[in-house]
Each structure stands twice: as structure tokens, then as C-alpha cells.
């Protein structure tokens, strides 16, 4: 077992080391150039995201599609992950994370455009799309589309469900200072009653939503995502106001540390430029999922007039996730450490954010705990939809109910088991699903350029899609 664990850990370290950083960041740069810096259209994209397009074909509104995608990307990684990046890479990691988000907007735009363009329609009128259809229809590489679907399906049981509900369980156990006195004895195993209750409640509530299909999932995400984001951002703003006199120093230190070696001082560990870049870029790549091919799956179900219009809307997900939320978290942490270096000294990545939010009297910790719980649960809902679409691509509709039942079962048992290996496997599957998606983005970049020049730079965003959506027997 130790050998298997070692192999998994080494594979995880390799895939999410410089290999994935070079692959994804290189794609971000490539698509930024190919789309003539589409990031400059972000304000237009934000306006489009709150504009309904009811006359278009699709299952859900553009905003519901965006909210569902954000549900799976804005999560514990934005809160805890940024702290880990700073702890390991120093304050300069914040700038590298932010730059990765800015560049990643172009890749999220490209992959969403392709997913929408190559989507298909089932006989009962539902929309299906994603990297698997872009690979099959755009590049005639169905075998690679199957691989993407398999990896994404496996990832949905890990990062999409198991590790999220386990995180909820750990947070509540820690919040209520659970010390082991309240346990259940099940089949000779002693488990935390808090963890058991979490598993039952999350499984039941999730089942009630996901058995309602994409419309039910999107409606919950449409309400939950904006509320949880506003609550968390409001908490960050309050802390930044409290730390206002240290904010200028924090910005200066972040910029300086991103390009110059940083000696250990003032609550920060020492860091080189390469280390700051590595952890900052890796966190940015992992948090916004640009290039992984997950968010485009739900983008293809949106009611939007043409692929460019929906691609612009989907690209705002990376903007909100990394450019805004991760940046605010970084500023909160760095300014808090400068303000009180002794209080943060020795704190690990995960505990940095907890310490920072304790600066808000009474409600600081509750805001953070509620935010993490909501982020984790919304991630479960978003990934359940991704998994369903992959199952339908691989096995047709007959696989939907078994998948949902298995997904709920994982939610039930995950809070009471150790998930160390599952975390590593989830990272591996995420990386493996990114590879075929990147193949589609790069090889079909000419299609992205053609559609972008016609609809966006040709000022035809209000035109309806010129291509017919084929009907498939699924």
C-alpha cells in the first residue's frame, strides 16, 4: 500500500508541477495572442452575463450557466489555497496567481466557445456539449473525447464530491471543538457523530437537487453563488478597511516579492522568485479551472445566440474567481501578516485565513465558516452536473440514475473516511482531463479565431448562430 501511495503522490507532484504550469500557462499566453487580448472585453462580457437571451436555444439562462460553473470553481481553494500559496511561496505568489487569472480568461473563452459551437441536441431537446464533443466533432478524435469524459467522471467523485463533503465535516468538527466524546459505533467502527450527520444531511439535500436535473441545479446555484460570494467579499472588504494603513505596504511587498528574492522576515518565510512563481501560478491554474474543460460543459447548455456571446460570459468566471476573489484573499492575508507578524508566525496555509477573519469582532469566524460550507456545497452541485454529462456521453441516459445514486453514496460515506489518497487521485484526474481539452483548444484555435473575428470584432454579437445544432440519439 505504501508503494501505491508513493506512486500516486509522485504522479500528482509531476503533473501539477512544472509540467502542468508550462502546459496551461503556455496555452493561456497562446490564446491571449490568438484572440487579440480578449480580456479587454471583460466589461462587455459582464454586461452580457446578466442579459437574458430567451429566444435562443438552450436549457438554462446564460447567468445560470455562469453561476453553475462558478459553483464548481469558487471554493475552498480560493480561501485556503491562497493561504497555502503565500505560506509556501511568499507574498509574491499573490501577483503570480493574479496574472495567471488574467491570462486564463482567454483560455476559458476559447474552450467555452468550442463547447458551445460543437454542442448537440438530444431527441427530447436537451443540449449536450463539452471538450468530448469538440474532440469528436471538431477533430474527429472520439477516442480522446472518451478519455476526457472518463477522467472528468472520475474527478467528479473525488474533487467534486468526496473531498468537498469531507472538508465540510472537518470544518464543523473543528468549529464545534469536537474532541471525540460523541461517537457512533457502526459495524465495530467508531465515527464522529458530527461527521455522520454531515454525510446524511449533505447526501439528502444534494439528492433532492440533482435528481431535478440541470434546471434544479442551476436555480440553486443562481441563488447560492452570488450570496456566498458577496458575503465572503464583504468580509474581505471589512478586513481591508481595518488594515487600511498596511494596504499600501502589502501591495508593494507583493509586487517586489514576485520579482525579487525574499528573505524570511515579518511572519513570512524566505522565498525565491521561482518558488513564488511556481506556487502562485499553480494556485491560479487550479482555482479557476481555465483549461481543464469543466466549465464549458455547462456553458454549452446556455440559451445564447452564438458561441462567442456565451464564451464571453463564461470567461467572466475566471475573472471573478481569480482576478477578484483570490486577489482580495491575498491582500487580506499579506496586510494582516504585516500588521501582526508575531500572531501569524508559524501558521500554516490553511490557518492563515482563519486568523485574518478573527479580526472582525464576533461575526468574523462565522462569515468564514459559512462561506467555506457554501463554497464546498456549491462545488458538489456543479461537479455533479459535469459528471452526469460525461456519463451520458459514455453510456447514454441509462447511466444517469446509477451515477446519481453512486454520487450520493460517496457524499454519505466520505465524511467518515480518510481521503489523503483521494485528494491525490483527484488532482491527477483533473490534470489528465486538462490534457485532451488543451489539445482541442490548441488544434481548434483557428476556429476560435474565425468565430471571434466574425461575431466579436465584426460587431455581430446580436446575430444568431449560423450553424444548425445536430440531433443525436442519447
Secondary structure, DSSP 8 states (H G I E B T S, - for coil): -HHHHHHHHHHHHHIIIIIHHHHHHHHHHHHHHHTT-GGGGHHHHHHHHTS--TTS--SB-HHHHHHHHHHHHSSHIIIIIHHHHHHHH-THHHHHHHHHHHHHHHHHHHHHHHHHHT-EEETTS-EE-SHHHIIIIISS-HHHHHHHHHHHHHHHHIIIIIHHHHHHHHHHHHHTT--S-SEEEETTEEEEHHHHHHHHHHHHHHHHHHTTHHHHHHHHHHHHHHHHHHHHHHHHHHHHHHTHHHHHHHHHHHHHHHHS-B-SBTTB--B-HHHHHHHHHHHHHHHH-TTTSSHHHHHTTB--SSHHHHHHHHHHHHIIIIIIIIHHHHHHHHHHHHHTHHHHTT--HHHHHHHHHTTSTTTHHHHHHHHHHHHHHHHHHHHHHHHHHHHHHHH-GGGHHHHHHHHHHHHHHHTTS--HHHHHHHHHHHHHHHHHHHHHHHHTHHHHHHHIIIIITTT-TTS--SS---EE--
